[in-house]
Structures are given as C-alpha cells and as structure tokens.
Amino acid sequence: MIDHLMTYADEATAAAAPELAAYRDGEAWDTSRVIAGVSVYRHLGTEIVTDPEGDWPREIRDPLAGWFLVVALPTRDAALETAACVLIADRDAGTILHTITTAEDLATLRLEPVFAGSAYPFGAPVVPPTST
C-alpha cells in the first residue's frame, strides 16, 4: 500500500482541497483510506518523569507546524504528489518513493497514528531511557 503524507494549514483547508475531494465521505474523511490529524514530530530524546507511582519514560517531541493526514492507496496518485505532499512511502516494502524532507529529518521524524503494518524506513528508534 502506498501512503501519501499531506500537510495543510488546518483541517478546513484540507477539506476544501480539490485533490482530496475523492477521499471525503460527505462531511467526514473516508477512514478506510485516510488517517486525518496525524501527529508529525521530531523525536528529540527521552526523559524520566517521576510521579507518586514511580519513574516513567517520556518522549521529548518537537511537533511540526501544520495539519497532516495520510491517504493510503494501492498506487501512487499524481494529483496528490503535486499538491501538499510531504512524503510518499510504500509501507509494505518499507521504501520511500518521494520526499521533500532532508535525510536529517527522516532520521528524527515520526508519525502517529499510522496504518497497521506500516514499516516505514525512517524515524528515530524508540529507546526507553534508564532511570538513575
């Protein structure tokens, strides 16, 4: 499956975008093909947070500006590629087909949520911190 990561100023702008009209079901997103409101952030590390129940690891995130969604299709969509597309990945093969991000960004960026079974070949590994 080919995932197209799109970015817009906000959800209303995305909903009005002609390239996304086919991925709306009336007033709602077609959730069989779209994950709307995806969090895209730069992983900066982890820290230990202490509360009355113990020490817990917490990820330090730097969210990217904008409103993101992923459109999943069996093949690449040229109309989506020419619009507000940030990244196209083949989630089954674990390959990047198109990106406007740098290699440094790909090493630190994460997306969530993603479609089940996504094997994206980018993003910082999740390594829990050790408590001291």
N, CA, C and O atoms as a printed pandas DataFrame, in Angstrom:
     atom_number atom_name residue_name chain_id  residue_number  x_coord  y_coord  z_coord
0              1         N          MET        A               1    0.858   -1.173    0.000
1              2        CA          MET        A               1    0.000    0.000    0.000
2              3         C          MET        A               1    0.901    1.231    0.000
3              4         O          MET        A               1    1.943    1.255    0.656
4              5         N          ILE        A               2    0.487    2.242   -0.740
5              6        CA          ILE        A               2    1.256    3.480   -0.865
6              7         C          ILE        A               2    0.604    4.558   -0.001
7              8         O          ILE        A               2   -0.573    4.875   -0.173
8              9         N          ASP        A               3    1.375    5.114    0.924
9             10        CA          ASP        A               3    0.879    6.153    1.823
10            11         C          ASP        A               3    1.398    7.514    1.380
11            12         O          ASP        A               3    2.598    7.699    1.178
12            13         N          HIS        A               4    0.481    8.458    1.233
13            14        CA          HIS        A               4    0.799    9.833    0.857
14            15         C          HIS        A               4    0.600   10.712    2.087
15            16         O          HIS        A               4   -0.532   10.882    2.540
16            17         N          LEU        A               5    1.667   11.270    2.633
17            18        CA          LEU        A               5    1.580   12.173    3.775
18            19         C          LEU        A               5    1.403   13.589    3.245
19            20         O          LEU        A               5    2.253   14.104    2.518
20            21         N          MET        A               6    0.283   14.212    3.621
21            22        CA          MET        A               6   -0.075   15.539    3.128
22            23         C          MET        A               6   -0.079   16.530    4.279
23            24         O          MET        A               6   -0.353   16.155    5.419
24            25         N          THR        A               7    0.224   17.799    3.991
25            26        CA          THR        A               7    0.185   18.831    5.022
26            27         C          THR        A               7   -0.585   20.054    4.531
27            28         O          THR        A               7   -0.477   20.463    3.375
28            29         N          TYR        A               8   -1.354   20.613    5.435
29            30        CA          TYR        A               8   -2.170   21.798    5.166
30            31         C          TYR        A               8   -2.122   22.696    6.395
31            32         O          TYR        A               8   -1.650   22.282    7.454
32            33         N          ALA        A               9   -2.603   23.907    6.255
33            34        CA          ALA        A               9   -2.602   24.845    7.385
34            35         C          ALA        A               9   -3.508   24.351    8.507
35            36         O          ALA        A               9   -3.185   24.504    9.685
36            37         N          ASP        A              10   -4.645   23.756    8.140
37            38        CA          ASP        A              10   -5.611   23.267    9.124
38            39         C          ASP        A              10   -6.551   22.287    8.430
39            40         O          ASP        A              10   -6.473   22.098    7.216
40            41         N          GLU        A              11   -7.434   21.668    9.199
41            42        CA          GLU        A              11   -8.332   20.667    8.626
42            43         C          GLU        A              11   -9.309   21.273    7.627
43            44         O          GLU        A              11   -9.638   20.635    6.627
44            45         N          ALA        A              12   -9.775   22.482    7.875
45            46        CA          ALA        A              12  -10.715   23.122    6.946
46            47         C          ALA        A              12  -10.066   23.328    5.577
47            48         O          ALA        A              12  -10.716   23.143    4.548
48            49         N          THR        A              13   -8.808   23.705    5.561
49            50        CA          THR        A              13   -8.087   23.891    4.292
50            51         C          THR        A              13   -7.962   22.552    3.572
51            52         O          THR        A              13   -8.156   22.477    2.359
52            53         N          ALA        A              14   -7.640   21.498    4.316
53            54        CA          ALA        A              14   -7.536   20.168    3.708
54            55         C          ALA        A              14   -8.888   19.714    3.163
55            56         O          ALA        A              14   -8.964   19.169    2.061
56            57         N          ALA        A              15   -9.943   19.935    3.925
57            58        CA          ALA        A              15  -11.280   19.516    3.495
58            59         C          ALA        A              15  -11.717   20.219    2.217
59            60         O          ALA        A              15  -12.499   19.672    1.440
60            61         N          ALA        A              16  -11.218   21.421    2.000
61            62        CA          ALA        A              16  -11.581   22.187    0.809
62            63         C          ALA        A              16  -10.648   21.924   -0.375
63            64         O          ALA        A              16  -10.917   22.391   -1.482
64            65         N          ALA        A              17   -9.565   21.189   -0.161
65            66        CA          ALA        A              17   -8.585   20.945   -1.225
66            67         C          ALA        A              17   -9.166   20.017   -2.285
67            68         O          ALA        A              17   -9.621   18.922   -1.957
68            69         N          PRO        A              18   -9.161   20.436   -3.558
69            70        CA          PRO        A              18   -9.762   19.607   -4.608
70            71         C          PRO        A              18   -9.090   18.245   -4.768
71            72         O          PRO        A              18   -9.750   17.273   -5.136
72            73         N          GLU        A              19   -7.788   18.162   -4.497
73            74        CA          GLU        A              19   -7.091   16.888   -4.658
74            75         C          GLU        A              19   -7.524   15.854   -3.613
75            76         O          GLU        A              19   -7.246   14.665   -3.768
76            77         N          LEU        A              20   -8.206   16.304   -2.545
77            78        CA          LEU        A              20   -8.663   15.389   -1.505
78            79         C          LEU        A              20  -10.166   15.104   -1.559
79            80         O          LEU        A              20  -10.684   14.372   -0.716
80            81         N          ALA        A              21  -10.860   15.669   -2.529
81            82        CA          ALA        A              21  -12.313   15.504   -2.616
82            83         C          ALA        A              21  -12.726   14.031   -2.689
83            84         O          ALA        A              21  -13.740   13.644   -2.109
84            85         N          ALA        A              22  -11.957   13.222   -3.388
85            86        CA          ALA        A              22  -12.302   11.808   -3.540
86            87         C          ALA        A              22  -12.123   11.021   -2.247
87            88         O          ALA        A              22  -12.566    9.876   -2.149
88            89         N          TYR        A              23  -11.480   11.627   -1.259
89            90        CA          TYR        A              23  -11.183   10.928   -0.011
90            91         C          TYR        A              23  -12.045   11.414    1.144
91            92         O          TYR        A              23  -11.737   11.195    2.315
92            93         N          ARG        A              24  -13.134   12.080    0.777
93            94        CA          ARG        A              24  -14.116   12.518    1.772
94            95         C          ARG        A              24  -15.399   11.748    1.536
95            96         O          ARG        A              24  -15.762   11.434    0.403
96            97         N          ASP        A              25  -16.069   11.455    2.620
97            98        CA          ASP        A              25  -17.352   10.757    2.561
98            99         C          ASP        A              25  -18.371   11.723    3.154
99           100         O          ASP        A              25  -18.654   11.684    4.352
100          101         N          GLY        A              26  -18.920   12.590    2.304
101          102        CA          GLY        A              26  -19.799   13.653    2.781
102          103         C          GLY        A              26  -18.985   14.672    3.549
103          104         O          GLY        A              26  -18.062   15.272    2.997
104          105         N          GLU        A              27  -19.310   14.875    4.805
105          106        CA          GLU        A              27  -18.596   15.842    5.643
106          107         C          GLU        A              27  -17.409   15.225    6.381
107          108         O          GLU        A              27  -16.670   15.935    7.063
108          109         N          ALA        A              28  -17.222   13.913    6.251
109          110        CA          ALA        A              28  -16.170   13.225    7.003
110          111         C          ALA        A              28  -15.112   12.648    6.062
111          112         O          ALA        A              28  -15.342   12.484    4.864
112          113         N          TRP        A              29  -13.967   12.350    6.629
113          114        CA          TRP        A              29  -12.914   11.691    5.866
114          115         C          TRP        A              29  -13.277   10.222    5.686
115          116         O          TRP        A              29  -13.895    9.618    6.564
116          117         N          ASP        A              30  -12.894    9.651    4.557
117          118        CA          ASP        A              30  -13.078    8.230    4.283
118          119         C          ASP        A              30  -12.024    7.464    5.085
119          120         O          ASP        A              30  -10.887    7.320    4.637
120          121         N          THR        A              31  -12.392    6.981    6.251
121          122        CA          THR        A              31  -11.418    6.373    7.151
122          123         C          THR        A              31  -10.890    5.023    6.661
123          124         O          THR        A              31   -9.975    4.466    7.268
124          125         N          SER        A              32  -11.444    4.498    5.589
125          126        CA          SER        A              32  -10.868    3.274    5.016
126          127         C          SER        A              32   -9.591    3.600    4.240
127          128         O          SER        A              32   -8.784    2.712    3.965
128          129         N          ARG        A              33   -9.410    4.893    3.883
129          130        CA          ARG        A              33   -8.230    5.303    3.121
130          131         C          ARG        A              33   -7.471    6.471    3.729
131          132         O          ARG        A              33   -6.380    6.803    3.266
132          133         N          VAL        A              34   -8.030    7.101    4.760
133          134        CA          VAL        A              34   -7.433    8.325    5.301
134          135         C          VAL        A              34   -7.286    8.238    6.815
135          136         O          VAL        A              34   -8.203    7.818    7.520
136          137         N          ILE        A              35   -6.122    8.641    7.295
137          138        CA          ILE        A              35   -5.947    8.918    8.718
138          139         C          ILE        A              35   -5.765   10.428    8.800
139          140         O          ILE        A              35   -4.762   10.971    8.337
140          141         N          ALA        A              36   -6.739   11.092    9.389
141          142        CA          ALA        A              36   -6.714   12.549    9.500
142          143         C          ALA        A              36   -6.150   12.956   10.858
143          144         O          ALA        A              36   -6.294   12.240   11.849
144          145         N          GLY        A              37   -5.509   14.118   10.883
145          146        CA          GLY        A              37   -4.979   14.630   12.140
146          147         C          GLY        A              37   -3.762   13.871   12.639
147          148         O          GLY        A              37   -3.593   13.683   13.844
148          149         N          VAL        A              38   -2.917   13.436   11.718
149          150        CA          VAL        A              38   -1.704   12.699   12.083
150          151         C          VAL        A              38   -0.728   13.645   12.775
151          152         O          VAL        A              38   -0.524   14.775   12.332
152          153         N          SER        A              39   -0.140   13.181   13.843
153          154        CA          SER        A              39    0.893   13.943   14.545
154          155         C          SER        A              39    2.233   13.662   13.875
155          156         O          SER        A              39    2.662   12.511   13.789
156          157         N          VAL        A              40    2.887   14.709   13.406
157          158        CA          VAL        A              40    4.218   14.583   12.819
158          159         C          VAL        A              40    5.149   15.398   13.705
159          160         O          VAL        A              40    4.957   16.598   13.897
160          161         N          TYR        A              41    6.146   14.732   14.233
161          162        CA          TYR        A              41    7.017   15.407   15.195
162          163         C          TYR        A              41    8.451   14.918   15.073
163          164         O          TYR        A              41    8.723   13.824   14.579
164          165         N          ARG        A              42    9.331   15.741   15.528
165          166        CA          ARG        A              42   10.743   15.401   15.584
166          167         C          ARG        A              42   11.014   14.817   16.969
167          168         O          ARG        A              42   10.675   15.426   17.984
168          169         N          HIS        A              43   11.616   13.654   17.003
169          170        CA          HIS        A              43   11.976   12.995   18.255
170          171         C          HIS        A              43   13.295   13.598   18.734
171          172         O          HIS        A              43   14.313   13.505   18.048
172          173         N          LEU        A              44   13.270   14.216   19.913
173          174        CA          LEU        A              44   14.462   14.872   20.458
174          175         C          LEU        A              44   15.151   14.049   21.539
175          176         O          LEU        A              44   16.269   14.367   21.944
176          177         N          GLY        A              45   14.502   13.011   22.001
177          178        CA          GLY        A              45   15.083   12.179   23.050
178          179         C          GLY        A              45   14.015   11.741   24.030
179          180         O          GLY        A              45   12.819   11.868   23.770
180          181         N          THR        A              46   14.461   11.231   25.150
181          182        CA          THR        A              46   13.540   10.818   26.198
182          183         C          THR        A              46   14.045   11.338   27.534
183          184         O          THR        A              46   15.221   11.662   27.697
184          185         N          GLU        A              47   13.135   11.408   28.469
185          186        CA          GLU        A              47   13.479   11.835   29.818
186          187         C          GLU        A              47   12.678   11.007   30.804
187          188         O          GLU        A              47   11.659   10.415   30.451
188          189         N          ILE        A              48   13.141   10.971   32.029
189          190        CA          ILE        A              48   12.430   10.250   33.080
190          191         C          ILE        A              48   11.573   11.255   33.848
191          192         O          ILE        A              48   12.055   12.297   34.293
192          193         N          VAL        A              49   10.303   10.919   33.992
193          194        CA          VAL        A              49    9.378   11.744   34.756
194          195         C          VAL        A              49    9.027   10.961   36.017
195          196         O          VAL        A              49    8.697    9.776   35.957
196          197         N          THR        A              50    9.100   11.625   37.130
197          198        CA          THR        A              50    8.784   10.979   38.403
198          199         C          THR        A              50    7.438   11.463   38.904
199          200         O          THR        A              50    7.175   12.664   38.957
200          201         N          ASP        A              51    6.585   10.509   39.272
201          202        CA          ASP        A              51    5.308   10.844   39.901
202          203         C          ASP        A              51    5.116    9.908   41.100
203          204         O          ASP        A              51    5.977    9.064   41.348
204          205         N          PRO        A              52    4.033   10.030   41.837
205          206        CA          PRO        A              52    3.863    9.193   43.032
206          207         C          PRO        A              52    3.901    7.687   42.765
207          208         O          PRO        A              52    4.170    6.907   43.678
208          209         N          GLU        A              53    3.634    7.273   41.529
209          210        CA          GLU        A              53    3.627    5.844   41.221
210          211         C          GLU        A              53    4.959    5.333   40.690
211          212         O          GLU        A              53    5.093    4.140   40.420
212          213         N          GLY        A              54    5.937    6.203   40.536
213          214        CA          GLY        A              54    7.251    5.743   40.076
214          215         C          GLY        A              54    7.836    6.614   38.995
215          216         O          GLY        A              54    7.360    7.719   38.734
216          217         N          ASP        A              55    8.868    6.105   38.375
217          218        CA          ASP        A              55    9.568    6.792   37.290
218          219         C          ASP        A              55    9.052    6.265   35.956
219          220         O          ASP        A              55    8.878    5.059   35.780
220          221         N          TRP        A              56    8.809    7.176   35.023
221          222        CA          TRP        A              56    8.263    6.800   33.724
222          223         C          TRP        A              56    9.039    7.500   32.611
223          224         O          TRP        A              56    9.365    8.682   32.726
224          225         N          PRO        A              57    9.335    6.769   31.530
225          226        CA          PRO        A              57    9.981    7.440   30.401
226          227         C          PRO        A              57    8.963    8.275   29.630
227          228         O          PRO        A              57    7.820    7.856   29.450
228          229         N          ARG        A              58    9.377    9.444   29.179
229          230        CA          ARG        A              58    8.519   10.291   28.351
230          231         C          ARG        A              58    9.348   10.783   27.171
231          232         O          ARG        A              58   10.485   11.230   27.323
232          233         N          GLU        A              59    8.752   10.687   26.014
233          234        CA          GLU        A              59    9.404   11.131   24.801
234          235         C          GLU        A              59    9.373   12.658   24.729
235          236         O          GLU        A              59    8.359   13.283   25.039
236          237         N          ILE        A              60   10.482   13.242   24.321
237          238        CA          ILE        A              60   10.545   14.686   24.104
238          239         C          ILE        A              60   10.277   14.923   22.625
239          240         O          ILE        A              60   11.022   14.446   21.769
240          241         N          ARG        A              61    9.205   15.667   22.325
241          242        CA          ARG        A              61    8.764   15.869   20.941
242          243         C          ARG        A              61    8.794   17.334   20.541
243          244         O          ARG        A              61    8.536   18.230   21.346
244          245         N          ASP        A              62    9.119   17.549   19.273
245          246        CA          ASP        A              62    9.045   18.875   18.666
246          247         C          ASP        A              62    8.086   18.748   17.480
247          248         O          ASP        A              62    8.500   18.337   16.396
248          249         N          PRO        A              63    6.799   19.098   17.673
249          250        CA          PRO        A              63    5.823   18.908   16.587
250          251         C          PRO        A              63    6.085   19.849   15.414
251          252         O          PRO        A              63    6.475   21.001   15.604
252          253         N          LEU        A              64    5.867   19.351   14.216
253          254        CA          LEU        A              64    5.974   20.178   13.020
254          255         C          LEU        A              64    4.712   21.009   12.876
255          256         O          LEU        A              64    3.623   20.583   13.260
256          257         N          ALA        A              65    4.870   22.190   12.323
257          258        CA          ALA        A              65    3.728   23.078   12.096
258          259         C          ALA        A              65    2.859   22.511   10.978
259          260         O          ALA        A              65    3.359   21.884   10.043
260          261         N          GLY        A              66    1.570   22.736   11.088
261          262        CA          GLY        A              66    0.639   22.314   10.052
262          263         C          GLY        A              66   -0.300   21.237   10.544
263          264         O          GLY        A              66   -0.212   20.783   11.684
264          265         N          TRP        A              67   -1.203   20.835    9.661
265          266        CA          TRP        A              67   -2.188   19.796    9.931
266          267         C          TRP        A              67   -1.941   18.698    8.900
267          268         O          TRP        A              67   -1.911   18.972    7.700
268          269         N          PHE        A              68   -1.763   17.461    9.356
269          270        CA          PHE        A              68   -1.333   16.372    8.487
270          271         C          PHE        A              68   -2.391   15.290    8.373
271          272         O          PHE        A              68   -3.188   15.071    9.285
272          273         N          LEU        A              69   -2.378   14.615    7.219
273          274        CA          LEU        A              69   -3.182   13.421    7.028
274          275         C          LEU        A              69   -2.442   12.480    6.104
275          276         O          LEU        A              69   -1.589   12.905    5.325
276          277         N          VAL        A              70   -2.769   11.199    6.192
277          278        CA          VAL        A              70   -2.185   10.184    5.323
278          279         C          VAL        A              70   -3.303    9.608    4.471
279          280         O          VAL        A              70   -4.359    9.237    4.983
280          281         N          VAL        A              71   -3.064    9.537    3.162
281          282        CA          VAL        A              71   -4.000    8.903    2.232
282          283         C          VAL        A              71   -3.331    7.624    1.737
283          284         O          VAL        A              71   -2.239    7.669    1.171
284          285         N          ALA        A              72   -3.986    6.487    1.952
285          286        CA          ALA        A              72   -3.456    5.181    1.548
286          287         C          ALA        A              72   -4.148    4.719    0.282
287          288         O          ALA        A              72   -5.377    4.686    0.207
288          289         N          LEU        A              73   -3.352    4.365   -0.709
289          290        CA          LEU        A              73   -3.871    3.910   -1.997
290          291         C          LEU        A              73   -3.033    2.743   -2.509
291          292         O          LEU        A              73   -1.890    2.575   -2.085
292          293         N          PRO        A              74   -3.583    1.934   -3.414
293          294        CA          PRO        A              74   -2.802    0.822   -3.952
294          295         C          PRO        A              74   -1.621    1.274   -4.813
295          296         O          PRO        A              74   -0.626    0.560   -4.928
296          297         N          THR        A              75   -1.734    2.475   -5.424
297          298        CA          THR        A              75   -0.668    3.013   -6.271
298          299         C          THR        A              75   -0.467    4.499   -5.961
299          300         O          THR        A              75   -1.264    5.113   -5.253
300          301         N          ARG        A              76    0.601    5.052   -6.498
301          302        CA          ARG        A              76    0.845    6.487   -6.323
302          303         C          ARG        A              76   -0.230    7.283   -7.053
303          304         O          ARG        A              76   -0.733    6.863   -8.096
304          305         N          ASP        A              77   -0.572    8.434   -6.490
305          306        CA          ASP        A              77   -1.586    9.311   -7.072
306          307         C          ASP        A              77   -0.905   10.619   -7.479
307          308         O          ASP        A              77   -0.451   11.380   -6.625
308          309         N          ALA        A              78   -0.836   10.877   -8.793
309          310        CA          ALA        A              78   -0.143   12.062   -9.303
310          311         C          ALA        A              78   -0.768   13.357   -8.797
311          312         O          ALA        A              78   -0.051   14.326   -8.547
312          313         N          ALA        A              79   -2.079   13.392   -8.643
313          314        CA          ALA        A              79   -2.739   14.601   -8.146
314          315         C          ALA        A              79   -2.308   14.902   -6.715
315          316         O          ALA        A              79   -2.137   16.067   -6.357
316          317         N          LEU        A              80   -2.133   13.884   -5.904
317          318        CA          LEU        A              80   -1.665   14.108   -4.540
318          319         C          LEU        A              80   -0.196   14.508   -4.519
319          320         O          LEU        A              80    0.209   15.321   -3.688
320          321         N          GLU        A              81    0.596   13.958   -5.406
321          322        CA          GLU        A              81    2.025   14.270   -5.450
322          323         C          GLU        A              81    2.296   15.733   -5.769
323          324         O          GLU        A              81    3.267   16.307   -5.276
324          325         N          THR        A              82    1.455   16.332   -6.581
325          326        CA          THR        A              82    1.706   17.712   -6.997
326          327         C          THR        A              82    1.088   18.720   -6.039
327          328         O          THR        A              82    1.284   19.924   -6.203
328          329         N          ALA        A              83    0.358   18.256   -5.058
329          330        CA          ALA        A              83   -0.303   19.165   -4.118
330          331         C          ALA        A              83    0.579   19.376   -2.896
331          332         O          ALA        A              83    1.748   19.734   -3.038
332          333         N          ALA        A              84    0.060   19.169   -1.740
333          334        CA          ALA        A              84    0.738   19.442   -0.479
334          335         C          ALA        A              84    1.404   18.190    0.088
335          336         O          ALA        A              84    1.366   17.955    1.296
336          337         N          CYS        A              85    2.006   17.395   -0.777
337          338        CA          CYS        A              85    2.589   16.121   -0.373
338          339         C          CYS        A              85    3.978   16.315    0.240
339          340         O          CYS        A              85    4.839   16.972   -0.346
340          341         N          VAL        A              86    4.178   15.746    1.403
341          342        CA          VAL        A              86    5.458   15.817    2.091
342          343         C          VAL        A              86    6.272   14.556    1.858
343          344         O          VAL        A              86    7.495   14.608    1.728
344          345         N          LEU        A              87    5.570   13.402    1.805
345          346        CA          LEU        A              87    6.273   12.136    1.712
346          347         C          LEU        A              87    5.345   11.080    1.127
347          348         O          LEU        A              87    4.146   11.067    1.403
348          349         N          ILE        A              88    5.917   10.195    0.313
349          350        CA          ILE        A              88    5.193    9.032   -0.196
350          351         C          ILE        A              88    6.024    7.812    0.164
351          352         O          ILE        A              88    7.211    7.741   -0.158
352          353         N          ALA        A              89    5.398    6.855    0.830
353          354        CA          ALA        A              89    6.113    5.652    1.240
354          355         C          ALA        A              89    5.323    4.408    0.868
355          356         O          ALA        A              89    4.094    4.389    0.940
356          357         N          ASP        A              90    6.042    3.382    0.474
357          358        CA          ASP        A              90    5.441    2.068    0.262
358          359         C          ASP        A              90    5.557    1.345    1.600
359          360         O          ASP        A              90    6.632    0.868    1.964
360          361         N          ARG        A              91    4.455    1.268    2.322
361          362        CA          ARG        A              91    4.533    0.729    3.686
362          363         C          ARG        A              91    4.832   -0.753    3.704
363          364         O          ARG        A              91    5.414   -1.246    4.670
364          365         N          ASP        A              92    4.451   -1.486    2.658
365          366        CA          ASP        A              92    4.711   -2.921    2.624
366          367         C          ASP        A              92    6.187   -3.220    2.341
367          368         O          ASP        A              92    6.785   -4.101    2.960
368          369         N          ALA        A              93    6.758   -2.474    1.400
369          370        CA          ALA        A              93    8.161   -2.696    1.032
370          371         C          ALA        A              93    9.124   -1.966    1.965
371          372         O          ALA        A              93   10.316   -2.271    1.995
372          373         N          GLY        A              94    8.601   -0.998    2.730
373          374        CA          GLY        A              94    9.467   -0.236    3.618
374          375         C          GLY        A              94   10.397    0.685    2.859
375          376         O          GLY        A              94   11.564    0.833    3.223
376          377         N          THR        A              95    9.882    1.317    1.788
377          378        CA          THR        A              95   10.708    2.221    0.992
378          379         C          THR        A              95   10.043    3.586    0.858
379          380         O          THR        A              95    8.819    3.713    0.908
380          381         N          ILE        A              96   10.880    4.595    0.688
381          382        CA          ILE        A              96   10.401    5.949    0.446
382          383         C          ILE        A              96   10.427    6.175   -1.058
383          384         O          ILE        A              96   11.447    5.952   -1.711
384          385         N          LEU        A              97    9.306    6.616   -1.600
385          386        CA          LEU        A              97    9.189    6.831   -3.040
386          387         C          LEU        A              97    9.351    8.299   -3.415
387          388         O          LEU        A              97    9.757    8.614   -4.534
388          389         N          HIS        A              98    9.035    9.198   -2.485
389          390        CA          HIS        A              98    9.112   10.640   -2.746
390          391         C          HIS        A              98    9.144   11.346   -1.406
391          392         O          HIS        A              98    8.404   10.985   -0.490
392          393         N          THR        A              99   10.000   12.355   -1.286
393          394        CA          THR        A              99   10.009   13.152   -0.072
394          395         C          THR        A              99   10.541   14.545   -0.356
395          396         O          THR        A              99   11.376   14.740   -1.239
396          397         N          ILE        A             100   10.044   15.507    0.406
397          398        CA          ILE        A             100   10.606   16.851    0.329
398          399         C          ILE        A             100   11.402   17.157    1.595
399          400         O          ILE        A             100   11.876   18.277    1.789
400          401         N          THR        A             101   11.541   16.152    2.447
401          402        CA          THR        A             101   12.284   16.328    3.684
402          403         C          THR        A             101   13.740   15.915    3.482
403          404         O          THR        A             101   14.068   15.207    2.530
404          405         N          THR        A             102   14.594   16.358    4.376
405          406        CA          THR        A             102   16.015   16.051    4.283
406          407         C          THR        A             102   16.313   14.710    4.948
407          408         O          THR        A             102   15.478   14.162    5.667
408          409         N          ALA        A             103   17.501   14.195    4.700
409          410        CA          ALA        A             103   17.920   12.946    5.344
410          411         C          ALA        A             103   17.947   13.116    6.859
411          412         O          ALA        A             103   17.617   12.186    7.595
412          413         N          GLU        A             104   18.339   14.303    7.327
413          414        CA          GLU        A             104   18.340   14.567    8.771
414          415         C          GLU        A             104   16.928   14.485    9.338
415          416         O          GLU        A             104   16.714   13.906   10.403
416          417         N          ASP        A             105   15.960   15.069    8.618
417          418        CA          ASP        A             105   14.568   14.991    9.070
418          419         C          ASP        A             105   14.094   13.548    9.112
419          420         O          ASP        A             105   13.457   13.129   10.079
420          421         N          LEU        A             106   14.399   12.794    8.078
421          422        CA          LEU        A             106   13.949   11.405    8.037
422          423         C          LEU        A             106   14.523   10.591    9.189
423          424         O          LEU        A             106   13.905    9.622    9.631
424          425         N          ALA        A             107   15.695   10.972    9.676
425          426        CA          ALA        A             107   16.312   10.236   10.782
426          427         C          ALA        A             107   15.625   10.520   12.116
427          428         O          ALA        A             107   15.726    9.722   13.047
428          429         N          THR        A             108   14.924   11.655   12.214
429          430        CA          THR        A             108   14.353   12.035   13.505
430          431         C          THR        A             108   12.838   12.158   13.512
431          432         O          THR        A             108   12.244   12.218   14.588
432          433         N          LEU        A             109   12.192   12.199   12.353
433          434        CA          LEU        A             109   10.745   12.389   12.309
434          435         C          LEU        A             109    9.982   11.102   12.602
435          436         O          LEU        A             109   10.424   10.002   12.270
436          437         N          ARG        A             110    8.831   11.272   13.232
437          438        CA          ARG        A             110    7.911   10.166   13.487
438          439         C          ARG        A             110    6.495   10.616   13.147
439          440         O          ARG        A             110    6.179   11.805   13.169
440          441         N          LEU        A             111    5.661    9.643   12.837
441          442        CA          LEU        A             111    4.241    9.882   12.558
442          443         C          LEU        A             111    3.424    9.009   13.480
443          444         O          LEU        A             111    3.803    7.878   13.784
444          445         N          GLU        A             112    2.281    9.549   13.930
445          446        CA          GLU        A             112    1.324    8.700   14.639
446          447         C          GLU        A             112   -0.034    9.362   14.626
447          448         O          GLU        A             112   -0.128   10.582   14.760
448          449         N          PRO        A             113   -1.066    8.600   14.472
449          450        CA          PRO        A             113   -1.055    7.155   14.240
450          451         C          PRO        A             113   -0.702    6.847   12.787
451          452         O          PRO        A             113   -0.673    7.738   11.938
452          453         N          VAL        A             114   -0.437    5.578   12.520
453          454        CA          VAL        A             114   -0.184    5.102   11.162
454          455         C          VAL        A             114   -1.085    3.885   10.924
455          456         O          VAL        A             114   -1.652    3.322   11.860
456          457         N          PHE        A             115   -1.202    3.500    9.667
457          458        CA          PHE        A             115   -1.975    2.300    9.343
458          459         C          PHE        A             115   -1.266    1.075    9.895
459          460         O          PHE        A             115   -0.036    1.024    9.916
460          461         N          ALA        A             116   -2.019    0.104   10.334
461          462        CA          ALA        A             116   -1.449   -1.132   10.863
462          463         C          ALA        A             116   -0.543   -1.781    9.826
463          464         O          ALA        A             116   -0.865   -1.823    8.638
464          465         N          GLY        A             117    0.577   -2.277   10.288
465          466        CA          GLY        A             117    1.513   -2.953    9.397
466          467         C          GLY        A             117    2.481   -2.024    8.698
467          468         O          GLY        A             117    3.272   -2.475    7.870
468          469         N          SER        A             118    2.439   -0.731    9.010
469          470        CA          SER        A             118    3.357    0.205    8.365
470          471         C          SER        A             118    4.786   -0.087    8.803
471          472         O          SER        A             118    5.074   -0.204    9.994
472          473         N          ALA        A             119    5.668   -0.202    7.827
473          474        CA          ALA        A             119    7.085   -0.454    8.100
474          475         C          ALA        A             119    7.894    0.660    7.442
475          476         O          ALA        A             119    8.657    0.417    6.508
476          477         N          TYR        A             120    7.722    1.860    7.929
477          478        CA          TYR        A             120    8.407    2.992    7.318
478          479         C          TYR        A             120    9.907    2.934    7.596
479          480         O          TYR        A             120   10.323    2.642    8.718
480          481         N          PRO        A             121   10.714    3.213    6.579
481          482        CA          PRO        A             121   12.172    3.140    6.755
482          483         C          PRO        A             121   12.759    4.466    7.242
483          484         O          PRO        A             121   13.805    4.894    6.755
484          485         N          PHE        A             122   12.110    5.100    8.174
485          486        CA          PHE        A             122   12.613    6.365    8.703
486          487         C          PHE        A             122   12.151    6.518   10.133
487          488         O          PHE        A             122   11.343    5.736   10.635
488          489         N          GLY        A             123   12.676    7.535   10.773
489          490        CA          GLY        A             123   12.280    7.820   12.145
490          491         C          GLY        A             123   13.280    7.319   13.151
491          492         O          GLY        A             123   13.930    6.291   12.959
492          493         N          ALA        A             124   13.389    8.062   14.219
493          494        CA          ALA        A             124   14.299    7.687   15.295
494          495         C          ALA        A             124   13.793    6.442   15.988
495          496         O          ALA        A             124   12.591    6.302   16.216
496          497         N          PRO        A             125   14.691    5.539   16.325
497          498        CA          PRO        A             125   14.244    4.356   17.062
498          499         C          PRO        A             125   13.776    4.736   18.453
499          500         O          PRO        A             125   14.276    5.691   19.049
500          501         N          VAL        A             126   12.828    3.994   18.959
501          502        CA          VAL        A             126   12.329    4.238   20.311
502          503         C          VAL        A             126   13.231    3.474   21.280
503          504         O          VAL        A             126   13.238    2.243   21.298
504          505         N          VAL        A             127   13.982    4.209   22.075
505          506        CA          VAL        A             127   14.866    3.596   23.057
506          507         C          VAL        A             127   14.471    4.158   24.408
507          508         O          VAL        A             127   14.692    5.341   24.669
508          509         N          PRO        A             128   13.886    3.334   25.279
509          510        CA          PRO        A             128   13.479    3.860   26.585
510          511         C          PRO        A             128   14.698    4.251   27.410
511          512         O          PRO        A             128   15.721    3.566   27.376
512          513         N          PRO        A             129   14.592    5.347   28.147
513          514        CA          PRO        A             129   15.718    5.745   28.986
514          515         C          PRO        A             129   15.808    4.843   30.205
515          516         O          PRO        A             129   14.839    4.189   30.589
516          517         N          THR        A             130   16.962    4.822   30.789
517          518        CA          THR        A             130   17.103    4.075   32.041
518          519         C          THR        A             130   17.004    5.050   33.185
519          520         O          THR        A             130   17.508    6.170   33.091
520          521         N          SER        A             131   16.373    4.651   34.250
521          522        CA          SER        A             131   16.258    5.549   35.398
522          523         C          SER        A             131   17.569    5.520   36.183
523          524         O          SER        A             131   18.308    4.536   36.165
524          525         N          THR        A             132   17.822    6.603   36.853
525          526        CA          THR        A             132   19.074    6.700   37.598
526          527         C          THR        A             132   18.835    6.605   39.072
527          528         O          THR        A             132   19.782    6.668   39.856
